Amino acid sequence: MKIAMTQFHKSAVYREALKILVIPIFVSTEQAMEWGSHLNAKQHTTLIQTQCALSDAARSECDPERKLRLAMQSQLMREAAQAFVPAERTLALNFAA
């Protein structure tokens, strides 16, 4: 069964994924990137899905203050996701050293 990204955050699959990955409220880019660099592939996928849902929520929010907070967390989650290093790349880097 395929779930639209806009509805994914409401699915049982997503709720189960969040039991495995507790996403902190980031306070800095450095913190987000450090945290994101230690994720496995499944956690990375969950983070990206959460970031997309949060981004959608920010776009649809009417309250400017809440919109800003949601957008900031979405951006920090995006940065955490960008810090992800796939296992294959990690192995290649270890062999090169």
C-alpha positions, 0 to 999 in steps of 0.5 A: 500500500502506497501512502501519500507523503502528506498523509504518511505522518498519520500512518501506523508505519510511521508511528512504529518508525518513531518508536525506533527513532526519537528525534530531538529538538535541535538548537543548532546546525552543529547539533543536528549534523552531529546527530544525523551523522550517526543514523542508519539507513532506516532512521535516515528515511524516517528523519526525511519523512518527518522533515517533509511532514514538518515542512508541510505543516510549516507551510500550512500554519497561519500563526507566524510564530509557530510557522517560524518555529516549525520551519526552523526545526524542519531546516535543522532536520534537513541538515541532520539528514544531509549529514547522514553517511551511508554504510557503504561510504563509511566502509570505503572511507575506513578501508582508504585510511 
